[in-house]
């Protein structure tokens, strides 16, 4: 096999491994919110709930480097692996990679953009110190259930993506 072909195959495999790692880290992040963070802050009073979520989301929105590298990296490396895999994978491998990519982009990233980020932004805009208890309750009621349902969906899809990518790594 020519050096160029071996190098290109290695780059595709590296992109696949990196995609698997990054998507699995995103799945773990979403999973931790689903099973630890949100159930943990659920027991707080409404003012503390809103404020705690604002603080956690503020860390993320403040371009926390590790988070940004993982989240954006998953969006970059997964399609890159698909493009490279088009030339170097057999039909089954490439199809599996393409399906994992579409599932991830449509089932994790799209709900994040359409549901979770707008809800986060809406919650961030609230000044908890200036709101009365009824207003705080309305803010929480408009946020919590929709955010949690979307996150549970994203978590399941992200885990499915990770499993598909792990299967791909076994057949590479």
VEXKE-641462 format. One record per residue (C-alpha): residue number from 1; y, z, x. Coordinates in nm, 3 decimals, padded with zeros to 5 digits, always signed. Last residue first. Example, Ala and Ser with C-alpha at 12.3 -4.5 7.8 and 13.67 -1.06 7.14 Angstrom:
2;-00.106;+00.714;+01.367
1;-00.450;+00.780;+01.230
This chain:
172;-00.112;+01.120;-01.230
171;-00.355;+01.236;-01.503
170;-00.305;+01.609;-01.453
169;+00.072;+01.567;-01.422
168;+00.077;+01.388;-01.755
167;-00.101;+01.678;-01.923
166;+00.166;+01.909;-01.783
165;+00.435;+01.678;-01.924
164;+00.280;+01.688;-02.269
163;+00.254;+02.068;-02.253
162;+00.618;+02.099;-02.145
161;+00.731;+01.873;-02.427
160;+00.535;+02.081;-02.679
159;+00.706;+02.395;-02.547
158;+01.047;+02.229;-02.583
157;+00.959;+02.120;-02.937
156;+00.854;+02.470;-03.037
155;+01.163;+02.626;-02.882
154;+01.397;+02.369;-03.037
153;+01.254;+02.447;-03.383
152;+01.287;+02.821;-03.327
151;+01.642;+02.762;-03.202
150;+01.735;+02.565;-03.512
149;+01.601;+02.839;-03.734
148;+01.780;+03.107;-03.530
147;+02.117;+02.929;-03.535
146;+02.098;+02.861;-03.909
145;+02.001;+03.224;-03.984
144;+02.263;+03.383;-03.758
143;+02.580;+03.183;-03.805
142;+02.717;+03.172;-04.160
141;+02.582;+03.522;-04.231
140;+02.740;+03.652;-03.910
139;+03.081;+03.512;-03.996
138;+03.051;+03.636;-04.354
137;+02.960;+03.986;-04.233
136;+03.258;+03.987;-03.996
135;+03.486;+03.886;-04.281
134;+03.352;+04.171;-04.497
133;+03.387;+04.423;-04.212
132;+03.749;+04.334;-04.139
131;+03.840;+04.089;-03.864
130;+04.104;+04.145;-03.596
129;+03.888;+04.303;-03.327
128;+03.613;+04.046;-03.383
127;+03.838;+03.758;-03.281
126;+03.627;+03.463;-03.389
125;+03.654;+03.134;-03.200
124;+03.335;+03.202;-03.005
123;+03.138;+03.210;-03.332
122;+03.255;+02.862;-03.428
121;+03.184;+02.733;-03.078
120;+02.833;+02.880;-03.087
119;+02.771;+02.727;-03.430
118;+02.897;+02.390;-03.305
117;+02.669;+02.424;-02.997
116;+02.363;+02.521;-03.199
115;+02.368;+02.255;-03.469
114;+02.446;+01.896;-03.368
113;+02.443;+01.919;-02.988
112;+02.154;+02.166;-02.959
111;+01.972;+01.989;-03.242
110;+01.998;+01.664;-03.040
109;+01.892;+01.820;-02.708
108;+01.573;+01.988;-02.821
107;+01.394;+01.770;-03.075
106;+01.549;+01.428;-03.015
105;+01.580;+01.448;-02.636
104;+01.258;+01.642;-02.589
103;+01.042;+01.440;-02.832
102;+01.181;+01.116;-02.688
101;+01.107;+01.226;-02.332
100;+00.759;+01.357;-02.413
99;+00.679;+01.032;-02.595
98;+00.799;+00.824;-02.299
97;+00.596;+01.031;-02.053
96;+00.283;+01.005;-02.266
95;+00.335;+00.630;-02.306
94;+00.381;+00.592;-01.929
93;+00.062;+00.779;-01.856
92;-00.141;+00.597;-02.122
91;-00.015;+00.251;-02.028
90;-00.061;+00.293;-01.655
89;+00.219;+00.434;-01.446
88;+00.415;+00.275;-01.162
87;+00.660;+00.027;-01.310
86;+00.754;+00.204;-01.634
85;+00.713;+00.534;-01.453
84;+01.040;+00.484;-01.270
83;+01.231;+00.447;-01.596
82;+01.040;+00.729;-01.763
81;+01.089;+00.958;-01.460
80;+01.463;+00.890;-01.473
79;+01.460;+00.972;-01.845
78;+01.310;+01.316;-01.761
77;+01.521;+01.373;-01.451
76;+01.865;+01.354;-01.611
75;+01.828;+01.559;-01.930
74;+01.614;+01.822;-01.756
73;+01.868;+01.841;-01.476
72;+02.145;+01.901;-01.728
71;+01.973;+02.214;-01.857
70;+01.835;+02.339;-01.525
69;+02.143;+02.269;-01.314
68;+02.377;+02.399;-01.585
67;+02.181;+02.723;-01.625
66;+02.170;+02.788;-01.251
65;+02.543;+02.717;-01.217
64;+02.679;+02.927;-01.503
63;+02.930;+02.679;-01.639
62;+03.151;+02.934;-01.818
61;+02.991;+02.819;-02.140
60;+02.666;+02.989;-02.038
59;+02.830;+03.321;-01.954
58;+03.044;+03.291;-02.266
57;+02.732;+03.244;-02.476
56;+02.610;+03.584;-02.363
55;+02.950;+03.745;-02.426
54;+02.997;+03.581;-02.766
53;+02.644;+03.682;-02.865
52;+02.722;+04.043;-02.778
51;+03.052;+04.032;-02.968
50;+02.895;+03.892;-03.282
49;+02.612;+04.144;-03.285
48;+02.841;+04.435;-03.194
47;+03.070;+04.358;-03.488
46;+02.777;+04.309;-03.729
45;+02.592;+04.627;-03.636
44;+02.315;+04.576;-03.387
43;+01.952;+04.536;-03.499
42;+01.969;+04.157;-03.474
41;+02.075;+04.192;-03.108
40;+01.718;+04.249;-02.995
39;+01.559;+04.000;-03.234
38;+01.807;+03.740;-03.100
37;+01.745;+03.818;-02.734
36;+01.370;+03.882;-02.727
35;+01.153;+03.635;-02.921
34;+01.375;+03.338;-02.997
33;+01.622;+03.383;-02.711
32;+01.335;+03.420;-02.465
31;+01.168;+03.111;-02.610
30;+01.486;+02.904;-02.566
29;+01.507;+03.003;-02.199
28;+01.135;+02.952;-02.149
27;+01.151;+02.605;-02.304
26;+01.450;+02.522;-02.081
25;+01.248;+02.641;-01.779
24;+00.956;+02.426;-01.893
23;+01.186;+02.125;-01.926
22;+01.310;+02.187;-01.570
21;+00.963;+02.229;-01.418
20;+00.812;+01.931;-01.599
19;+01.110;+01.713;-01.514
18;+01.081;+01.817;-01.148
17;+00.713;+01.724;-01.145
16;+00.781;+01.390;-01.312
15;+01.077;+01.313;-01.085
14;+00.860;+01.396;-00.783
13;+00.589;+01.163;-00.914
12;+00.842;+00.884;-00.964
11;+00.988;+00.943;-00.616
10;+00.636;+00.940;-00.464
9;+00.559;+00.611;-00.640
8;+00.882;+00.461;-00.506
7;+00.797;+00.580;-00.154
6;+00.443;+00.442;-00.174
5;+00.578;+00.106;-00.297
4;+00.835;+00.092;-00.020
3;+00.575;+00.184;+00.245
2;+00.341;-00.094;+00.139
1;+00.000;+00.000;+00.000
